[in-house]
Amino acid sequence: MLAELDTMEREALDELGAVADAAALEAYRVRWLGTNGRLRGAMDALKTVPKESKPAVGKRLNEVKAAIEAAFNARRDTAAAAPKGPPVDVTEPGLPVGEGARHVLAKTIDEIVDVLGRMGFAVADGPELEDEWHNFNALNIPDSHPARGPADNFFLGGEVAGKLLLRTQTSTVQIRAMETMKPPLKVCAIGRVYRPDAHDATHYSMFHQVEGLYVDRRVSMVDLKSTLVQFAKAFFGPEAEIRLRPSFFPFTEPSAELDMKMRVMRNGVPEWRWIELGGCGMVDPNVFKSVGIDPEEWTGFAFGLGIERVAMRKYGIGDIRLLFENDARFLRQFA
């Protein structure tokens, strides 16, 4: 019996060395270590060994079993750690990795800041989560104004006095700038704003605005129009075409809408149309009073432009929704 066990151990280890794949390894486990395997048969045969030989045979059987199990486990662990798939030829040229690039909106913001910076505007900043005073009251928007309704705003904090909301315009930054800076001042603010608009080719519920504010003595509507024309031609090129349409905003008087000719898609066909880029006007005296600036001494203008619409005009994009779908094929055009 001892000689048979020696032979069994050699056969088991030799056979394990010839195992080539996972299927053969499983077949080996069943043949040698399974319920009906050869080791189990040797343990059953121990019953027929004479009593005086059982201690030596039993000891040797345990040694053989331990040796086969250890060798099997080591081979299984090695197979599990081996890389899957075909071997890699490290001498082959690697696949090219595409370089990252700034999003077209981030690129547009950088370009706007550059143009306005060369025109003398310093960058100001403010929070996206605003209170009603900065978003409405200080901007001369009365409590009864429809723009303060829940259908036109993302309110937070419930129906309580002084509730917070996601700002609907970057005009809130001009209020904060005038609260902390003495005139004359010339600032621009760029950031996200939020309105519960239905999504279509030219509207989105979250978008970006650039706000410009200039306060000094004897600032006029001529200064405002000259600034917007100079911005349009510096940003879009000398062929840029804009127009101002009379309008009304509570925080400017007089007020105007700024339009620019843009290419848009209509029924799958591109066409040129006048598209509103934003609003502008002379700062209302009540806005000056709310921040402690004397409207008899100081005048100023303000303008707010939608950055998405500026980017669409600049890069010939026909649908604002493309800017937020994160389709790499679309974004790669502007890298």
Secondary structure, DSSP 8 states (H G I E B T S, - for coil): -HHHHHHHHHHHHHHHHT--SHHHHHHHHHHHHSTTSHHHHHHHHGGGS-GGGHHHHHHHHHHHHHHHHHHHHHHHHHHHHS--SS---TTS-----------HHHHHHHHHHHHHHHTT-EEE---SEEEHHHHTGGGT--TT-GGGSGGGS-EES-SSTT-EEE-S-THHHHHHHHHHS-SSEEEEEEEEEE------SS--SEEEEEEEEEEETT--HHHHHHHHHHHHHHHH-TT--EEEEEEEETTEEEEEEEEEEEEEEETTEEEEEEEEEEEEEEE-HHHHHHTT--TTT-EEEEEEEEHHHHHHHHHT---GGGGGS--HHHHGGG-
